């Protein structure tokens, strides 16, 4: 199988032309993550997810605590092990699980991008077909564009998973998640803010927006959560407030 390696979005910066600038060349010639200092020199803008990172994420924090609790239940404490060492071992184990989950999510996410670029990945076909069918049932068959990046004049950028400019537009963000019961899939304010900012960033202020949750526990199981226009207006108001806070805090407009 041919694999395309995509740059990490860990640094979350974009040029004023809307191009990702996740890394810069270091003095030794190697690439390193772009920093705030680089962004100031190069007039870069932060990503939507960087801005949203200013706010607490109760759902994510609850998941992290749950992972640590599970790790503590499956890792017995050695008789001569100090409390400090045991706690460190539990934290390390929980982070390993988080890294593995993130890696699996990245693999599924990349396969979904490939699907909308016309590439079927044999090992991921259940995820691809399940997602394709769920999106089709929810939104029909408009002209889709994947992996579109942008920069907005207000000073933020981003890269979308999937969108269409047909009519008022459609904006979709994929979320991989461990679940087997569709009724227990929750969407949070950070998901709402992200989509609300994306549609403004693309100049599609009335676009329909949805999170598409793809189960990594049961391949092919997909839940589409579409937000109301009222929700999206509220999401934009929240995001805009965080944007102003981030810019003032970091002295970077």
C-alpha positions in Angstrom: 0.0 0.0 0.0 1.3 3.5 -0.8 1.2 5.9 2.1 1.3 9.6 1.9 3.0 11.2 5.0 1.2 14.4 6.0 2.9 17.1 8.1 1.9 17.3 11.8 -0.4 20.0 12.7 1.0 20.2 16.3 2.2 23.8 15.9 -1.0 25.1 14.4 0.1 28.1 12.3 -0.9 29.4 8.9 0.4 32.0 6.5 -1.7 35.0 5.5 -2.3 33.2 2.2 -3.9 30.3 4.1 -1.0 27.8 3.8 0.0 25.6 6.7 3.3 26.6 8.3 3.6 23.9 10.9 7.4 23.8 10.8 10.4 26.1 10.1 14.0 25.4 9.3 16.3 25.4 12.4 19.8 26.8 12.5 21.2 23.2 12.0 19.1 22.8 8.8 16.6 20.4 10.4 12.9 21.2 10.7 11.3 22.1 14.0 7.9 23.1 15.2 6.9 26.7 14.5 6.7 28.9 17.6 4.9 32.1 18.6 8.2 33.9 18.1 8.4 32.6 14.6 4.7 33.6 14.0 5.4 37.2 15.1 8.4 37.4 12.7 6.6 35.8 9.8 3.1 37.3 10.4 1.5 33.9 10.8 -2.0 33.3 12.3 -2.9 30.6 14.9 -5.3 27.8 14.0 -8.9 27.5 15.2 -7.9 24.6 17.5 -5.2 26.7 19.1 -7.7 29.5 19.9 -10.2 27.0 21.2 -7.4 25.5 23.4 -7.8 28.6 25.6 -11.0 27.2 27.0 -11.4 24.2 29.3 -12.5 20.9 27.7 -14.5 19.0 30.4 -15.2 16.0 28.1 -11.5 15.5 27.3 -10.4 16.0 30.9 -13.0 13.4 32.0 -11.6 11.0 29.4 -8.0 11.5 30.7 -9.1 10.9 34.3 -10.9 7.8 33.2 -7.8 6.4 31.4 -5.7 7.0 34.6 -8.3 5.2 36.7 -8.3 2.2 34.3 -4.5 2.1 34.3 -4.5 2.1 38.1 -6.9 -0.8 38.2 -4.8 -2.9 35.8 -1.4 -2.1 37.2 -0.8 -3.6 40.6 1.5 -1.8 42.9 4.8 -3.6 43.7 5.4 -4.3 47.4 8.6 -2.2 47.5 7.3 0.5 45.1 7.0 4.0 46.5 3.7 5.9 46.0 5.5 8.5 43.8 6.9 5.9 41.5 3.6 4.0 41.3 1.7 7.2 40.4 4.3 8.0 37.7 3.9 4.5 36.3 0.1 4.8 36.2 0.3 8.2 34.4 2.8 6.8 31.9 0.6 3.8 31.1 -2.5 6.0 30.7 -0.6 8.3 28.3 0.6 5.3 26.2 -3.1 4.3 25.8 -3.9 7.9 24.7 -1.1 7.9 22.2 -2.2 4.5 20.8 -5.8 5.8 20.5 -4.5 9.0 18.8 -2.5 7.0 16.3 -5.4 4.9 15.4 -7.6 7.9 15.1 -5.0 9.5 12.7 -4.9 6.4 10.6 -8.8 6.3 10.2 -8.8 10.1 9.6 -6.3 9.8 6.8 -8.3 7.0 5.3 -11.4 9.2 5.3 -9.6 12.0 3.6 -8.4 9.5 1.0 -11.9 8.3 0.4 -13.0 11.7 -0.7 -10.0 12.0 -2.9 -11.1 8.9 -4.7 -8.7 6.4 -3.0 -9.9 3.3 -1.3 -7.7 1.8 1.5 -8.3 -1.9 1.8 -7.6 -2.1 5.5 -9.9 0.8 6.2 -12.7 0.1 3.7 -15.3 -0.4 6.5 -14.6 3.0 8.0 -14.6 4.6 4.6 -17.8 3.1 3.3 -19.6 3.5 6.6 -18.7 7.2 6.7 -19.4 7.8 3.0 -22.9 6.3 3.4 -23.7 8.2 6.6 -22.6 11.5 5.0 -24.6 10.8 1.8 -27.8 10.0 3.8 -27.4 13.3 5.7 -26.3 15.6 3.0 -26.9 14.0 -0.4 -24.2 14.1 -3.0 -22.9 17.7 -3.4 -19.4 18.5 -4.7 -17.1 17.8 -1.9 -13.6 19.3 -1.2 -11.3 17.8 1.3 -8.3 19.2 3.2 -9.0 22.9 2.5 -6.9 25.4 4.4 -7.6 29.1 4.9 -6.7 32.3 6.7 -9.3 34.8 7.8 -8.6 38.5 8.0 -9.5 38.5 11.7 -6.4 36.6 12.4 -7.1 32.9 12.5 -6.6 29.9 10.1 -7.4 26.3 9.8 -7.7 23.2 7.7 -11.1 21.5 7.1 -11.7 17.8 6.8 -14.6 18.2 4.3 -16.7 20.9 2.8 -19.0 21.8 -0.1 -19.7 25.2 -1.5 -23.0 24.2 -3.1 -25.9 26.3 -2.0 -25.1 27.9 1.4 -22.4 25.3 1.9 -21.7 22.4 4.1 -18.8 22.0 6.6 -17.9 18.7 8.1 -15.4 17.7 10.8 -14.5 14.1 11.4 -14.0 12.9 14.9 -12.8 9.3 15.7 -14.0 8.0 19.0 -14.3 4.7 20.9 -18.1 3.8 21.0 -20.5 1.1 20.2 -23.8 2.8 21.2 -24.8 5.7 18.9 -27.1 7.1 21.6 -24.1 7.8 23.9 -22.1 9.9 21.5 -21.9 13.5 22.8 -20.8 16.6 21.0 -19.3 19.5 23.0 -18.9 23.2 22.8 -15.4 22.9 21.4 -16.8 20.9 18.4 -19.4 23.6 17.9 -16.9 26.5 18.1 -14.6 24.8 15.6 -17.2 24.4 13.0 -18.6 27.9 13.5 -15.2 29.3 13.0 -14.5 27.2 10.0 -17.6 28.4 8.1 -16.7 32.0 8.8 -13.1 31.3 7.8 -14.4 30.0 4.5 -16.8 32.8 4.0 -19.8 30.5 4.2 -21.7 32.1 7.1 -24.9 30.1 6.6 -23.3 26.7 5.9 -24.8 23.6 7.5 -22.3 22.2 9.9 -21.9 18.7 11.4 -19.5 16.6 13.3 -19.2 13.1 11.9 -18.2 10.7 14.7 -16.5 7.5 13.4 -16.3 4.6 15.8 -12.8 3.0 16.1 -14.4 0.3 18.3 -16.9 -0.9 15.6 -15.7 -0.3 12.0 -18.5 1.1 9.9 -20.5 2.6 12.8 -20.9 6.3 12.2 -23.0 9.1 13.9 -23.7 12.4 12.2 -24.4 15.3 14.6 -25.6 18.4 12.7 -25.7 21.7 14.6 -28.6 24.1 14.4 -28.0 27.6 13.0 -28.8 29.0 16.5 -26.1 26.8 18.0 -23.6 27.9 15.3 -24.3 31.6 16.0 -23.6 30.9 19.7 -20.5 28.9 18.8 -19.1 31.8 16.8 -19.8 34.2 19.6 -17.8 32.0 22.0 -15.0 31.5 19.5 -14.8 35.3 18.8 -14.4 36.0 22.5 -11.6 33.4 22.8 -9.9 34.9 19.7 -9.8 38.3 21.3 -8.5 36.8 24.5 -5.8 34.8 22.8 -4.6 37.8 20.7 -4.5 40.1 23.8 -2.8 37.4 26.0 -0.1 36.6 23.3 0.2 40.2 22.0 -0.2 38.9 18.5 -2.9 40.2 16.2 
